Amino acid sequence: MMAVKVVLKLIITAALILAALRSVDLSQIRIDLEEFSIFVWCASVVLLLGQFIFVRALRWNCILGSIDHRLPVIKAMTFAWISQFFNQVLPSSIGGDGMLIFLARSEGVPLKLAIHSVIIDRIIGTTALFALSALALLFALPYATDGMFLVAIVSLSTVGFLAGFNFPVIVDLAETFLPARFSEMIRQFLKSVRGIWHGRRRLLALIALCCIGHISMATAALLVAKAFGLPAPFIPMILLLPGVFLFTIIPVSFGGWGVRETGMIILLSNTGMRPSDALAISVLYGLTELAVSAVGGIFWLLLQRRSHVPSMENIQQGRSQ
């Protein structure tokens, strides 16, 4: 079954990329390497590092702290980087989340709480992206040629934010429709969830932190475009890119490839940008993100060599506990 899912994602990724390529005139893509700015590109790398390492590690560690299992900052940052690497190379972001769970487990965090922390981190990150997209796309309406399309995304994003912000209520309602054997598991999960959601101030602080991370990613994409001499109007791009990142949370491709390109073409061309330029920006940003994430693979190998990462036998034992 897993092999079928991998093959299906490969097919979908390839189909989306081919569709994106067919929708643009590749002869119009102009990347003048003579004008390439290494300093601007390095600035984009620094911003991506801030998102991948510091922001992700800080918010995940805050969640762990709410369940009394905070990790040392350096370890949390290293684990976040490794997780990002596996998000890029595995068929689903679940692979990176699973690695984060196993790494937390290796530091003594109970398996159940490690799973809770990663799920909560994912929910808060998505909730923040919905909030940022709704607000940013609302301000992007004056730049759009098809305002109704953006209004539709704003509406969906608003619903997504409200659902995430009131997540415990939704889980409570869902519990009434689930078999009784899931009741205890849901109650334990809600206990972890309420540690964050009960204090709205902490939840809002984490959402704000996530928004900073998403803005950093949008700015990094803008700097990548500038580094390669591609036309990238500042305000429209900053406002529209959170909407592009919304596309990438759809788990149908490898590392968001194909989905991101499609979203970039749809949204940026809505402001008058040529589809070929939107495609080039997306691909160059994706390659930069991949290069930054690859360092996490090196940390993974180093941790394996030092035996700080659970073996497969230990992982199986942890699952059985």
Secondary structure, DSSP 8 states (H G I E B T S, - for coil): -HHHHHHHHHHHHHHHHHHHHHTS-GGG----GGG--HHHHHHHHHHHHIIIIIIHHHHHHHHHHHTT----HHHHHHHHHHHHHHHHHSSSHHHHHHHHHHHHHHTT--HHHHHHHHHHHHHHHHHHHHHHHHHHHHHHGGG-S-HHHHHHHHHHHHHHHHHHHTHHHHHHHHHTTS-GGGHHHHHHHHHHHHHHHSSHHHHHHHHHHHHHHHHHHHHHHHHHHHHTT----HHHHHHHHHHHHHHHTS-SSSTTTTHHHHHHHHHHGGGT--HHHHHHHHHHHHHHHHHHHHHHHHHHHHHHHTT-S--HHHHHHHHH-
